[in-house]
């Protein structure tokens, strides 16, 4: 097992999209559930999004990371950029390895 913290200690992430002028107060209910907290780091980041979808300029930019966990919206953003650059949806079936596939090509 891979450990990222000392035994008996845990690492937790609490995130939100800021809606008030007191962002730390917005996450207080979540932080209370995690008490006692040994160390806390607070970071507030702006979200950026391109004003151009890239089809005219051919400059394709991803959006900023947001408060979702497991990079859900980031994955959706990557699929969106792929579609804008290629004109087609990304086909995950083409990425699956075949039974006899060793180097990325089916040798049958």
Secondary structure, DSSP 8 states (H G I E B T S, - for coil): ---SS-TT-----------SS-HHHHTHHHHHHH-S-S------------SS-STTT---------S-GGGHHHHHHHHHHHHHHHSS---GGGGS--TT-SSSS---
